[in-house]
Amino acid sequence: MTTCFFTMFVNTALIQLLSSANFQQTILRWIPIRNHYNDFVSDWYVVIGTSLQTTMLITAFMPYVTFGIS
């Protein structure tokens, strides 16, 4: 259960946050990811927040859907 939690956490939160980050003005500027969101601005929430929310809703309700199908 713990492994499943950490795997889903990394997949849902960390990968999406890191892939949408801008590291130019941080200590991690050697990472070659250059996106246009410097901080948690309203546009970030519209684009990335919606994606995170959709992923979390699918993850929350998918066990019930598969149980209902079977």
N, C-alpha and C positions, 0 to 999 in steps of 0.2 A: 504494500500500500504506500509506503514512504517513497519507494522508487517511482511508482506511478505518479505521485504528487509532484516530485521534483522534475520528472520528465515533462509533465504537462505545464508546470510553472515556467520552465526554460522555454518550451515551445510557445506558450501563449504570451508571456510577459517579456522575457529578456530578449528573445530574437526579434520580436517586433519593435521593441524600444531601441535596441541597438541598430537595427536596420533603418530606422527613421531618424537617427540622431545626427547632429552636426558636431564633429570633433575638432574643428579648425581652431577654436580659441580655448582649448583645454589641454591638459597634460597628455591626453590620448590622441594628439593630432597626427601621430604616425599611422593611425588606422585609416585606410583609404576610403572612408565613407564620408561623402560630402552632400548632405541634404540641406534644404533651406529652412529648417525649423531650428532656431537657436535655443528656444526655450518652450515651455508649455503655453503657447499662445492659442488663441481661439481657433485658428486654422488647423493647428495640430490636433485639437480635439475633434474637429469635424472629419479629418481624414484618418488619423491613426486611432483615435478614440472609438470611432464607429467600427473599425475593423476589430479592435480588441473586444468590444462589447458583443459583436456578432460571434466571434470565436468562443467567448465564454458562454453565451447562450446555447450555442450548438453543443459545447462540451457538457453543459449542465443537463440538457434534455435528451441527448443521444442515448444514454442507457435505457431510458423509458421507451424511446422509439424502438430500439432493437428488441426490448422485451415484448412490446406490443406486437411487433411483426412476427416474432417467433411464437 
